[in-house]
């Protein structure tokens, strides 16, 4: 009996530390350091480990020390996101988040063409969806980066924007507004979406739709 209890205690202990390890690895992109480069407003280039904070529009560089930059003294930065794949590029652009006045803030650029660019700003949102009794207790529940991602009751979410006619317009995630923004090729885009089973409110799908629109405008 005592041996059985010891084995059970060991199993629980290993499970606990296994969960802690998984949680430590399952961090959101803004919570970890990435290899990257920061480009200053006066032509400076800084390379090292980069960590970003879109809520406060800050980006940090780690070399032999940690330096902090604001969106006002950075034109852009890029990171190699080894967890979710590929080079991600962020630009500092003037925009009014609260409707008062424009100030430089960071946008990630997803795709761009001669007529329009798709931008986004990620944030960590509270979310209890997909969190069953086990996941709610243990704090796990991961989904792919391109869809809703949950972890300890939180998920990675995005606000999307279109840069068109030298203006940044926030996208409402309504399909009719998407067609208004991508005007001139409604029939082709609608067919493209149905053929490829694309949604109007998912990151990867929006990227493909916008890239297709820019290709249509080249012809």
Order of alpha helices (4+ residues) and beta strands (2+ residues): alpha-beta-beta-beta-beta-beta-beta-beta-beta-alpha-beta-beta-beta-alpha-alpha-alpha
